Amino acid sequence: MGIILGALFFGLAGYVGVLLAGTIRIDEPLDGAPLPSEPPVPWIVVGSAVIGALVTSSSANAGQTLLFAIVVCALAAIWCTDVRYGIVPDAFTLGPLALFFLIAVVQQNPVLFASAAVPFIPFAITAMISKGRGMGWGDVKLAALGGAVLGAPLALIAFSASCLIAVLYAYARGRHGQVIAFAPYLAGGIAIAMPLGALR
């Protein structure tokens, strides 16, 4: 698949994710949810296309490219639902994660399960300690997906950078101490690191 085709395919995947997020409706805001806002849809689509160009220019095979496009679709949907409603629907995390686990079983690759567990554990502990304030269980499942997609070492680096950027952005906007939509930072970290994940 050529780079331009890959960019178009992933851009379309990102746009489909935005459309899927539009099917989620919550009438009343959840307790402790951040202030709702509209996602930057053009940036999500363009970013998806750039990720697609980078993934297809790496050594990713057709199956891996398709799998990453599915993940990009899910990440776009997660970004949109979290900034609108403060939630990360299970369908957008557990669906792709189940696909990765199925592939791991077929390929007899237990490392993938460990890769998902490594970021899952600290995120789960944080969610338990904070009782879902600031980091909910949707973020925890997203961290597990990131581990499966990127591998544990790269996922930990991507999530550390995402957390730092989230804190710095909150301080720069004068929102320290306020609840922010955290999933877009995690989703962005996964997406940006994805071309490197294709090389493993």
Secondary structure as UniProt FT lines:
FT   HELIX           3..21
FT   TURN            22..23
FT   TURN            31..32
FT   HELIX           41..57
FT   TURN            58..59
FT   HELIX           62..85
FT   HELIX           90..106
FT   TURN            107..108
FT   HELIX           111..130
FT   TURN            131..132
FT   HELIX           137..150
FT   HELIX           152..172
FT   TURN            173..174
FT   TURN            176..177
FT   HELIX           183..197
FT   TURN            198..199
//
